[in-house]
Amino acid sequence: MKLRNENVLIFGGGSGIGKAIAVRFLEAGAKVCIAGRSREKLEAAAEEIGSEKLWCHAFDIADVDRHEACFEACAEMLGQVDSFVNAAALGTGAFTGRGYEPWDITGEEWDALTDVNFKAAFFLIRNEVDYLRKHGLRGNILNIASNAACMDIIGSYGAAKEAVIKWTRAFGKRFGHDGIIINGIAPGATFTPMIARYAHSIDQPYERHAIGRFIRPDEIAELAFYLMSDYGQIVCGHTVVADGGDNNATL
Ligand SMILES: NC(=O)c1ccc[n+]([C@@H]2O[C@H](COP(=O)([O-])OP(=O)(O)OC[C@H]3O[C@@H](n4cnc5c(N)ncnc54)[C@H](OP(=O)(O)O)[C@@H]3O)[C@@H](O)[C@H]2O)c1
């Protein structure tokens, strides 16, 4: 099994799941650019990973009118961008310091979350498809949704992730005909900074998952590798739920 495309731009690649995917893809021989808002976070990740095939680009995905300029800047570093991983998002808990109840969010926070998790998530997929078609590339796009899409969360985060699954299906079915393979992963609670409020150790028991523990970012990265491999294209326009059997999520 090998990656279908090897010039990969990973939004949210400076930490957590995006960083683990960067590591896995570099191991597979890809060239990778990691993007996020904080240059310091990206540079710290790059130093930790230590690869000559890794580049960084500071960028805020909420700046939807500059997506193409961002792709072009990363293409200059990599020589080409033919593969995208959309892992950037704001978790409600990490962002507001509160939970997912309807009363846990102010109007201003709602706008900040939805600008990234909803609006930017849509424009990224659309603009990535445009970019690949413009350059005649049979590329890959992987969207990191969440199993929060399958929970009774009344609020912003889960609704945005449900939309990501819907767009993955709609764009994936339409542009698979052009050789552009779009899939998604909906992880359960994965041990990253996003859930640091309640996940203090990878060894901490987590009974909500049938497997009794948190998911490791490298486990999600392995699934990402499959979905973006030459084998993964048979899963076209779908989101794989990888939530360790979360008893709060229903499909
Ligand atoms: N951890 C979980 O339990 C879990 C479960 C289900 C789904 N997910 C999803 O998995 C994906 C990765 O999250 P994670 O768990 O790895 O958490 P994380 O470590 O917080 O990663 C999120 C990344 O997104 C970047 N980001 C946030 N806002 C951005 C913006 N406006 N523009 C560009 N980059 C931005 C952050 O970097 P900067 O701060 O530098 O911008 C950060 O590196 C997210 O889509 C998340 O919703 C996570």
The ligand as a MOL file (V3000), in Angstrom:
LIG
                    3D

  0  0  0     0  0            999 V3000
M  V30 BEGIN CTAB
M  V30 COUNTS 48 52 0 0 0
M  V30 BEGIN ATOM
M  V30 1 N -9.0900 15.1660 19.9020 0
M  V30 2 C -10.3070 14.6700 19.7860 0
M  V30 3 O -10.8500 14.0380 20.7040 0
M  V30 4 C -11.0640 14.8310 18.4940 0
M  V30 5 C -12.2130 14.0720 18.3040 0
M  V30 6 C -12.9140 14.1980 17.1390 0
M  V30 7 C -12.4760 15.0550 16.1510 0
M  V30 8 N -11.3530 15.8080 16.3390 0 CHG=1
M  V30 9 C -10.9420 16.6880 15.2560 0
M  V30 10 O -9.6080 16.3910 14.9010 0
M  V30 11 C -9.0140 17.5160 14.2800 0
M  V30 12 C -7.6570 17.7750 14.9090 0
M  V30 13 O -7.8330 18.1590 16.2670 0
M  V30 14 P -6.8510 17.6740 17.4200 0
M  V30 15 O -7.5980 16.8130 18.3080 0
M  V30 16 O -5.6010 17.1840 16.8090 0 CHG=-1
M  V30 17 O -6.6340 19.0360 18.2360 0
M  V30 18 P -5.5070 20.1410 18.1890 0
M  V30 19 O -4.2130 19.5580 18.5920 0
M  V30 20 O -6.0690 21.2960 18.9220 0
M  V30 21 O -5.3900 20.4820 16.6300 0
M  V30 22 C -6.1470 21.4470 15.9890 0
M  V30 23 C -5.2170 22.2420 15.1050 0
M  V30 24 O -5.9950 23.1740 14.3500 0
M  V30 25 C -5.2450 24.3560 14.2230 0
M  V30 26 N -6.1850 25.4530 14.0050 0
M  V30 27 C -7.2000 25.8560 14.8090 0
M  V30 28 N -7.8180 26.9230 14.2850 0
M  V30 29 C -7.1770 27.1960 13.1100 0
M  V30 30 C -7.3500 28.1780 12.1190 0
M  V30 31 N -8.2900 29.1180 12.2130 0
M  V30 32 N -6.5180 28.1710 11.0470 0
M  V30 33 C -5.5320 27.2350 10.9340 0
M  V30 34 N -5.3420 26.2680 11.8400 0
M  V30 35 C -6.1430 26.2630 12.9290 0
M  V30 36 C -4.4750 24.4940 15.5430 0
M  V30 37 O -3.2630 25.2160 15.3710 0
M  V30 38 P -3.1630 26.7970 15.6970 0
M  V30 39 O -3.7010 26.9800 17.0740 0
M  V30 40 O -1.7000 27.0930 15.5500 0
M  V30 41 O -3.9650 27.4900 14.6510 0
M  V30 42 C -4.1800 23.0520 15.8900 0
M  V30 43 O -2.8840 22.6590 15.4650 0
M  V30 44 C -10.0160 18.6610 14.4810 0
M  V30 45 O -10.7590 18.8170 13.2780 0
M  V30 46 C -10.9270 18.1490 15.5710 0
M  V30 47 O -12.2030 18.7510 15.5010 0
M  V30 48 C -10.6300 15.7110 17.4980 0
M  V30 END ATOM
M  V30 BEGIN BOND
M  V30 1 1 1 2
M  V30 2 2 2 3
M  V30 3 1 2 4
M  V30 4 1 4 5
M  V30 5 2 4 48
M  V30 6 2 5 6
M  V30 7 1 6 7
M  V30 8 2 7 8
M  V30 9 1 8 9
M  V30 10 1 8 48
M  V30 11 1 9 10
M  V30 12 1 9 46
M  V30 13 1 10 11
M  V30 14 1 11 12
M  V30 15 1 11 44
M  V30 16 1 12 13
M  V30 17 1 13 14
M  V30 18 2 14 15
M  V30 19 1 14 16
M  V30 20 1 14 17
M  V30 21 1 17 18
M  V30 22 2 18 19
M  V30 23 1 18 20
M  V30 24 1 18 21
M  V30 25 1 21 22
M  V30 26 1 22 23
M  V30 27 1 23 24
M  V30 28 1 23 42
M  V30 29 1 24 25
M  V30 30 1 25 26
M  V30 31 1 25 36
M  V30 32 1 26 27
M  V30 33 1 26 35
M  V30 34 2 27 28
M  V30 35 1 28 29
M  V30 36 1 29 30
M  V30 37 2 29 35
M  V30 38 1 30 31
M  V30 39 2 30 32
M  V30 40 1 32 33
M  V30 41 2 33 34
M  V30 42 1 34 35
M  V30 43 1 36 37
M  V30 44 1 36 42
M  V30 45 1 37 38
M  V30 46 2 38 39
M  V30 47 1 38 40
M  V30 48 1 38 41
M  V30 49 1 42 43
M  V30 50 1 44 45
M  V30 51 1 44 46
M  V30 52 1 46 47
M  V30 END BOND
M  V30 END CTAB
M  END
